[in-house]
């Protein structure tokens, strides 16, 4: 399976997702600040993968502590640095809260033992994420029938998680059953997760994939070339509204107009029960330069104003079902979504 991120001895190793598909480069970090920067720069991205990185970031930060009396203050510093990185991804906060709870429950250990315990917890988060994704694949695979084509947006695959993927986990599970499936991946401007990452990881496993531009989806739907839409989520509100990569909402509206099912695949730790509805989800604004340029080449006048929200909100009414590791959840989400 694709190694997105892993712990090696006293360091974190991740594949640099900015360099794919041209180069398969692995980067190593020994400092939690480097991990925070890697998340901000999208060396690693995708809500579940960000969650795993945060767990390892905390473990790395604690490894550096020499005196027990500095523990609480240092932990607080590490926590606050990591939580500032990608504000929309629920899994980031879920992971940090879990690491905090583990620390509090294990304070009786010596500093050396505590460090090992925290590394173990971060490794558990990684392992459990892969198990969760396989369960999502198991529940979701029957939603994709033999001969169908699946439109996906962004990359909710191995690279967006610890491995196997959520939306692409469903695709993988259906494909492994022998179903003939065609995936349409849109480019996903501006970071091009679809063109660079989804196509790369599906191609490696010989799962048929066709690349389209972001504005081609509606036309293919009209032509009857799309059977289902399957995406991931960065955060799910209590009422079933979801935040996902910018452009998801547009596709969901198109799917409804064309009577196509629109499915969201995500682990239950993406659900934020403290957020009542989508409008309350914080949406990350990213550097205008990401839109203004492609690979260092300016597309417009350098002074042109740019708006670059990384995510949008898809209201629950457009979502046919949400697939988690616990099963398929259908509306009304307010009643049926469980933690
Ligand atoms: O900005 P990104 O690449 O982190 O955005 C990722 C997405 O929107 C994914 O769909 C989501 O995080 C789920 S990844 C399994």
Boltz pocket constraint, residues with backbone or C-beta under 6 A from the ligand:
constraints:
  - pocket:
      binder: B
      contacts: [[A, 45], [A, 46], [A, 47], [A, 48], [A, 153], [A, 154], [A, 155], [A, 156], [A, 157], [A, 160], [A, 161], [A, 165], [A, 166], [A, 167], [A, 193], [A, 231], [A, 232], [A, 233], [A, 234], [A, 243], [A, 244], [A, 245], [A, 246], [A, 265], [A, 310]]
      max_distance: 6.0
